[in-house]
Amino acid sequence: MSMKRAPLAGAAPLFAALGDATRMDLVARLSSGGPQSIARLAHGSPITRQAVTKHLVVLADAGLVRSERRGRERHWQLEPGALDIARRYLDHVSQQWDDRLSALAQHLDATATPPARPRRGRSRRGG
């Protein structure tokens, strides 16, 4: 792989944090609803505020979200730069696949045997 290991190491914690359905839901809610309190994020959810907090801490450790104290509450918001790292990594992997598939297609085109031509000769009819 031509990509340096450092970008992979930077992307791995992001993908690990995003590998949970609850955390993906929290990221989706933060991306569409702006900064939100834990109470608001837990509202309508089958999980407790404490569970939401634990998931948010995992996302924060991966650099995907950050919090800010507003009065007695903490408001959490998305860190879009972290998602850009994940997107760039996925774009890189996608480009590698495109390159490999293109090379395979070129190889198959170069090594393909042309279809056999029908023989032309005298007919056995007539006589």
CNS distance restraints for C-alpha pairs under 8 A (distance, minus, plus):
assign (resid   3 and name CA) (resid   7 and name CA) 7.41 0.50 0.50
assign (resid   3 and name CA) (resid   8 and name CA) 7.80 0.50 0.50
assign (resid   3 and name CA) (resid  92 and name CA) 7.97 0.50 0.50
assign (resid   4 and name CA) (resid   8 and name CA) 7.14 0.50 0.50
assign (resid   5 and name CA) (resid   9 and name CA) 6.08 0.50 0.50
assign (resid   6 and name CA) (resid  10 and name CA) 6.18 0.50 0.50
assign (resid   7 and name CA) (resid  11 and name CA) 6.11 0.50 0.50
assign (resid   7 and name CA) (resid  89 and name CA) 7.35 0.50 0.50
assign (resid   8 and name CA) (resid  12 and name CA) 5.99 0.50 0.50
assign (resid   8 and name CA) (resid  89 and name CA) 7.34 0.50 0.50
assign (resid   9 and name CA) (resid  13 and name CA) 7.41 0.50 0.50
assign (resid  10 and name CA) (resid  14 and name CA) 7.50 0.50 0.50
assign (resid  10 and name CA) (resid  85 and name CA) 7.73 0.50 0.50
assign (resid  11 and name CA) (resid  15 and name CA) 6.38 0.50 0.50
assign (resid  11 and name CA) (resid  85 and name CA) 6.41 0.50 0.50
assign (resid  11 and name CA) (resid  86 and name CA) 5.65 0.50 0.50
assign (resid  11 and name CA) (resid  89 and name CA) 6.93 0.50 0.50
assign (resid  12 and name CA) (resid  16 and name CA) 6.10 0.50 0.50
assign (resid  13 and name CA) (resid  17 and name CA) 6.06 0.50 0.50
assign (resid  13 and name CA) (resid  62 and name CA) 5.49 0.50 0.50
assign (resid  14 and name CA) (resid  18 and name CA) 6.12 0.50 0.50
assign (resid  14 and name CA) (resid  59 and name CA) 7.89 0.50 0.50
assign (resid  14 and name CA) (resid  62 and name CA) 5.41 0.50 0.50
assign (resid  14 and name CA) (resid  63 and name CA) 7.46 0.50 0.50
assign (resid  14 and name CA) (resid  64 and name CA) 7.16 0.50 0.50
assign (resid  14 and name CA) (resid  82 and name CA) 7.49 0.50 0.50
assign (resid  14 and name CA) (resid  83 and name CA) 7.95 0.50 0.50
assign (resid  14 and name CA) (resid  86 and name CA) 6.85 0.50 0.50
assign (resid  15 and name CA) (resid  19 and name CA) 5.92 0.50 0.50
assign (resid  15 and name CA) (resid  86 and name CA) 7.40 0.50 0.50
assign (resid  16 and name CA) (resid  20 and name CA) 7.88 0.50 0.50
assign (resid  17 and name CA) (resid  23 and name CA) 7.08 0.50 0.50
assign (resid  17 and name CA) (resid  58 and name CA) 6.33 0.50 0.50
assign (resid  17 and name CA) (resid  59 and name CA) 5.81 0.50 0.50
assign (resid  17 and name CA) (resid  62 and name CA) 6.50 0.50 0.50
assign (resid  18 and name CA) (resid  23 and name CA) 6.06 0.50 0.50
assign (resid  18 and name CA) (resid  24 and name CA) 5.58 0.50 0.50
assign (resid  18 and name CA) (resid  59 and name CA) 7.77 0.50 0.50
assign (resid  19 and name CA) (resid  23 and name CA) 7.64 0.50 0.50
assign (resid  19 and name CA) (resid  24 and name CA) 7.39 0.50 0.50
assign (resid  20 and name CA) (resid  24 and name CA) 6.19 0.50 0.50
assign (resid  21 and name CA) (resid  25 and name CA) 6.15 0.50 0.50
assign (resid  22 and name CA) (resid  26 and name CA) 6.29 0.50 0.50
assign (resid  22 and name CA) (resid  55 and name CA) 7.56 0.50 0.50
assign (resid  23 and name CA) (resid  27 and name CA) 6.19 0.50 0.50
assign (resid  23 and name CA) (resid  55 and name CA) 6.03 0.50 0.50
assign (resid  23 and name CA) (resid  56 and name CA) 7.40 0.50 0.50
assign (resid  23 and name CA) (resid  59 and name CA) 7.25 0.50 0.50
assign (resid  24 and name CA) (resid  28 and name CA) 6.16 0.50 0.50
assign (resid  25 and name CA) (resid  29 and name CA) 6.10 0.50 0.50
assign (resid  26 and name CA) (resid  30 and name CA) 6.08 0.50 0.50
assign (resid  26 and name CA) (resid  41 and name CA) 7.29 0.50 0.50
assign (resid  26 and name CA) (resid  56 and name CA) 7.88 0.50 0.50
assign (resid  27 and name CA) (resid  31 and name CA) 5.99 0.50 0.50
assign (resid  27 and name CA) (resid  78 and name CA) 6.90 0.50 0.50
assign (resid  28 and name CA) (resid  32 and name CA) 6.34 0.50 0.50
assign (resid  29 and name CA) (resid  33 and name CA) 5.73 0.50 0.50
assign (resid  29 and name CA) (resid  34 and name CA) 7.88 0.50 0.50
assign (resid  29 and name CA) (resid  41 and name CA) 7.73 0.50 0.50
assign (resid  30 and name CA) (resid  34 and name CA) 5.24 0.50 0.50
assign (resid  30 and name CA) (resid  35 and name CA) 6.32 0.50 0.50
assign (resid  30 and name CA) (resid  36 and name CA) 7.01 0.50 0.50
assign (resid  30 and name CA) (resid  76 and name CA) 7.71 0.50 0.50
assign (resid  30 and name CA) (resid  77 and name CA) 5.99 0.50 0.50
assign (resid  30 and name CA) (resid  78 and name CA) 5.90 0.50 0.50
assign (resid  31 and name CA) (resid  77 and name CA) 7.93 0.50 0.50
assign (resid  31 and name CA) (resid  78 and name CA) 6.31 0.50 0.50
assign (resid  34 and name CA) (resid  77 and name CA) 6.26 0.50 0.50
assign (resid  34 and name CA) (resid  78 and name CA) 7.61 0.50 0.50
assign (resid  35 and name CA) (resid  75 and name CA) 5.72 0.50 0.50
assign (resid  35 and name CA) (resid  76 and name CA) 5.17 0.50 0.50
assign (resid  35 and name CA) (resid  77 and name CA) 4.36 0.50 0.50
assign (resid  35 and name CA) (resid  78 and name CA) 7.44 0.50 0.50
assign (resid  36 and name CA) (resid  40 and name CA) 6.16 0.50 0.50
assign (resid  36 and name CA) (resid  41 and name CA) 6.49 0.50 0.50
assign (resid  36 and name CA) (resid  75 and name CA) 4.92 0.50 0.50
assign (resid  36 and name CA) (resid  76 and name CA) 5.32 0.50 0.50
assign (resid  36 and name CA) (resid  77 and name CA) 6.67 0.50 0.50
assign (resid  37 and name CA) (resid  41 and name CA) 6.21 0.50 0.50
assign (resid  37 and name CA) (resid  73 and name CA) 6.56 0.50 0.50
assign (resid  37 and name CA) (resid  74 and name CA) 5.77 0.50 0.50
assign (resid  37 and name CA) (resid  75 and name CA) 4.35 0.50 0.50
assign (resid  37 and name CA) (resid  76 and name CA) 6.14 0.50 0.50
assign (resid  38 and name CA) (resid  42 and name CA) 5.94 0.50 0.50
assign (resid  38 and name CA) (resid  49 and name CA) 6.30 0.50 0.50
assign (resid  38 and name CA) (resid  52 and name CA) 6.86 0.50 0.50
assign (resid  38 and name CA) (resid  53 and name CA) 6.82 0.50 0.50
assign (resid  38 and name CA) (resid  73 and name CA) 7.97 0.50 0.50
assign (resid  38 and name CA) (resid  74 and name CA) 7.10 0.50 0.50
assign (resid  38 and name CA) (resid  75 and name CA) 6.99 0.50 0.50
assign (resid  38 and name CA) (resid  76 and name CA) 7.52 0.50 0.50
assign (resid  39 and name CA) (resid  43 and name CA) 6.07 0.50 0.50
assign (resid  39 and name CA) (resid  49 and name CA) 6.51 0.50 0.50
assign (resid  41 and name CA) (resid  45 and name CA) 7.65 0.50 0.50
assign (resid  41 and name CA) (resid  52 and name CA) 7.39 0.50 0.50
assign (resid  42 and name CA) (resid  46 and name CA) 7.88 0.50 0.50
assign (resid  42 and name CA) (resid  47 and name CA) 6.79 0.50 0.50
assign (resid  42 and name CA) (resid  48 and name CA) 6.43 0.50 0.50
assign (resid  42 and name CA) (resid  49 and name CA) 5.50 0.50 0.50
assign (resid  42 and name CA) (resid  52 and name CA) 6.36 0.50 0.50
assign (resid  47 and name CA) (resid  51 and name CA) 6.10 0.50 0.50
assign (resid  47 and name CA) (resid  52 and name CA) 6.86 0.50 0.50
assign (resid  48 and name CA) (resid  52 and name CA) 6.30 0.50 0.50
assign (resid  49 and name CA) (resid  53 and name CA) 6.07 0.50 0.50
assign (resid  50 and name CA) (resid  54 and name CA) 6.30 0.50 0.50
assign (resid  51 and name CA) (resid  55 and name CA) 6.31 0.50 0.50
assign (resid  52 and name CA) (resid  56 and name CA) 6.12 0.50 0.50
assign (resid  53 and name CA) (resid  57 and name CA) 6.18 0.50 0.50
assign (resid  54 and name CA) (resid  58 and name CA) 6.48 0.50 0.50
assign (resid  55 and name CA) (resid  59 and name CA) 6.35 0.50 0.50
assign (resid  56 and name CA) (resid  60 and name CA) 5.99 0.50 0.50
assign (resid  56 and name CA) (resid  65 and name CA) 7.28 0.50 0.50
assign (resid  57 and name CA) (resid  61 and name CA) 6.03 0.50 0.50
assign (resid  58 and name CA) (resid  62 and name CA) 6.40 0.50 0.50
assign (resid  59 and name CA) (resid  63 and name CA) 6.33 0.50 0.50
assign (resid  59 and name CA) (resid  64 and name CA) 5.22 0.50 0.50
assign (resid  59 and name CA) (resid  65 and name CA) 5.79 0.50 0.50
assign (resid  60 and name CA) (resid  64 and name CA) 5.51 0.50 0.50
assign (resid  60 and name CA) (resid  65 and name CA) 4.75 0.50 0.50
assign (resid  60 and name CA) (resid  66 and name CA) 5.65 0.50 0.50
assign (resid  63 and name CA) (resid  79 and name CA) 6.91 0.50 0.50
assign (resid  63 and name CA) (resid  82 and name CA) 6.08 0.50 0.50
assign (resid  64 and name CA) (resid  78 and name CA) 6.04 0.50 0.50
assign (resid  64 and name CA) (resid  79 and name CA) 5.07 0.50 0.50
assign (resid  64 and name CA) (resid  80 and name CA) 7.21 0.50 0.50
assign (resid  64 and name CA) (resid  81 and name CA) 7.98 0.50 0.50
assign (resid  64 and name CA) (resid  82 and name CA) 5.41 0.50 0.50
assign (resid  64 and name CA) (resid  83 and name CA) 6.94 0.50 0.50
assign (resid  65 and name CA) (resid  76 and name CA) 6.61 0.50 0.50
assign (resid  65 and name CA) (resid  77 and name CA) 5.46 0.50 0.50
assign (resid  65 and name CA) (resid  78 and name CA) 4.40 0.50 0.50
assign (resid  65 and name CA) (resid  79 and name CA) 4.96 0.50 0.50
assign (resid  66 and name CA) (resid  76 and name CA) 5.62 0.50 0.50
assign (resid  66 and name CA) (resid  77 and name CA) 5.60 0.50 0.50
assign (resid  66 and name CA) (resid  78 and name CA) 6.57 0.50 0.50
assign (resid  66 and name CA) (resid  79 and name CA) 6.74 0.50 0.50
assign (resid  67 and name CA) (resid  74 and name CA) 6.05 0.50 0.50
assign (resid  67 and name CA) (resid  75 and name CA) 5.37 0.50 0.50
assign (resid  67 and name CA) (resid  76 and name CA) 4.26 0.50 0.50
assign (resid  67 and name CA) (resid  77 and name CA) 6.26 0.50 0.50
assign (resid  68 and name CA) (resid  74 and name CA) 5.43 0.50 0.50
assign (resid  68 and name CA) (resid  75 and name CA) 5.32 0.50 0.50
assign (resid  68 and name CA) (resid  76 and name CA) 6.52 0.50 0.50
assign (resid  69 and name CA) (resid  73 and name CA) 5.78 0.50 0.50
assign (resid  69 and name CA) (resid  74 and name CA) 4.34 0.50 0.50
assign (resid  69 and name CA) (resid  75 and name CA) 6.22 0.50 0.50
assign (resid  70 and name CA) (resid  74 and name CA) 5.88 0.50 0.50
assign (resid  70 and name CA) (resid  75 and name CA) 6.76 0.50 0.50
assign (resid  79 and name CA) (resid  83 and name CA) 7.27 0.50 0.50
assign (resid  80 and name CA) (resid  84 and name CA) 6.41 0.50 0.50
assign (resid  81 and name CA) (resid  85 and name CA) 6.61 0.50 0.50
assign (resid  82 and name CA) (resid  86 and name CA) 6.69 0.50 0.50
assign (resid  83 and name CA) (resid  87 and name CA) 6.11 0.50 0.50
assign (resid  84 and name CA) (resid  88 and name CA) 6.01 0.50 0.50
assign (resid  85 and name CA) (resid  89 and name CA) 6.24 0.50 0.50
assign (resid  86 and name CA) (resid  90 and name CA) 6.21 0.50 0.50
assign (resid  87 and name CA) (resid  91 and name CA) 5.99 0.50 0.50
assign (resid  88 and name CA) (resid  92 and name CA) 6.10 0.50 0.50
assign (resid  89 and name CA) (resid  93 and name CA) 6.30 0.50 0.50
assign (resid  90 and name CA) (resid  94 and name CA) 5.98 0.50 0.50
assign (resid  91 and name CA) (resid  95 and name CA) 6.11 0.50 0.50
assign (resid  92 and name CA) (resid  96 and name CA) 6.29 0.50 0.50
assign (resid  93 and name CA) (resid  97 and name CA) 6.34 0.50 0.50
assign (resid  94 and name CA) (resid  98 and name CA) 6.26 0.50 0.50
assign (resid  95 and name CA) (resid  99 and name CA) 6.10 0.50 0.50
assign (resid  96 and name CA) (resid 100 and name CA) 6.13 0.50 0.50
assign (resid  97 and name CA) (resid 101 and name CA) 6.05 0.50 0.50
assign (resid  98 and name CA) (resid 102 and name CA) 6.04 0.50 0.50
assign (resid  99 and name CA) (resid 103 and name CA) 6.14 0.50 0.50
assign (resid 100 and name CA) (resid 104 and name CA) 6.14 0.50 0.50
assign (resid 101 and name CA) (resid 105 and name CA) 6.13 0.50 0.50
assign (resid 102 and name CA) (resid 106 and name CA) 6.20 0.50 0.50
assign (resid 103 and name CA) (resid 107 and name CA) 6.11 0.50 0.50
assign (resid 104 and name CA) (resid 108 and name CA) 6.11 0.50 0.50
assign (resid 105 and name CA) (resid 109 and name CA) 6.09 0.50 0.50
assign (resid 106 and name CA) (resid 110 and name CA) 6.11 0.50 0.50
assign (resid 107 and name CA) (resid 111 and name CA) 6.14 0.50 0.50
assign (resid 108 and name CA) (resid 112 and name CA) 5.75 0.50 0.50
